[in-house]
Amino acid sequence: MRTIDWVDGAVELVDQTRLPDECVMLRLTTVDELIEAIGRLAVRGAPALGVAGALGVVLAHGDRDAVARLRAARPTAVNLAWGVDRAAAHLPEGPDAVLAAALRVRDDDIAACLAMGERGADLLETLGSPGGLASREDAGSREGLTSREGAGSREGVGGRAGGLRVMTVCNTGGLAAVERGTALGVVQTLHERGRLAEVLALETRPLLQGARLTTWELARMGAPHRLVTDSAGPYLLARGAADAVLIGADRIAANGDTANKIGSYALALGAARAGVPFIVVAPETTIDPATPSGEHIEIEDRGADEIVTVRGVRLAPEGTRALNPAFDVTPHDLITAIVTDQRVIRP
């Protein structure tokens, strides 16, 4: 199943707000409809937003104002603006050229997710080899990697008969891309290889993308998994419950600092303390060389309603104010490796 696609002159996508209760496809024919879907997270995930941006330019029919509004629909994820820009560059050539460019964005994403799955699974399988991650020669600098106590050398990591135990946050599977996904795409590849023991999926408050979406995808692929509360993640890492943490990314700064769903930073701190490899999986298009470091990444605040209510049920008294950052930034020195569709980077 594709999360998003171009079908008979319209953008069709899975309405992720309706999951896991029902799987509903939306058919969008205008830029305003697409912007509304992006704003309420009917479509979300950096790669999927890149494809949505490119296909949205087709819906704009040359309206530059509509293209600009689409580009600004969500500020943190760099892929949305990238996808818009890639398709919009062909506006002077006519609608057929714009559509062709948008479909290339879609097809490139499918290929990138396959590549990330293979490269990430290869990397994780080295956790059980002598020297662990530090024995890899395929890409990037190893400076700082071997200095992390226990990273890649924890007793029994990768060596148990059942395979690897992975912890993840938010949703990074096919729902966040076109097919397969980023971090959860690596999980799927491990599962297909028979090298996955279990996934510990964080629920991911306040919108519960882990509880609603990741568990739905893991169940569909038949992968063993358990759901845990967000605050339990670092503690479980300290107890040796996972061999690696896998997350996605919405923007990666030039120095390797990474913006991802809120809760990622806490996992990175817990992983560093426990000596558990912390691995970011994202396409090359998520790397933003124009952003020097994480402090320059704009973090979206989505308002109080998502915190004081859950699926229409009020939790806090009327008038309660809230802070609701949708993302946090993990500094590069807490990241063991960044896996893209083209390489493995050691920040």
Order of alpha helices (4+ residues) and beta strands (2+ residues): beta-beta-beta-alpha-alpha-alpha-alpha-alpha-beta-alpha-beta-alpha-beta-alpha-beta-beta-beta-alpha-beta-beta-alpha-beta-beta-beta-beta-beta
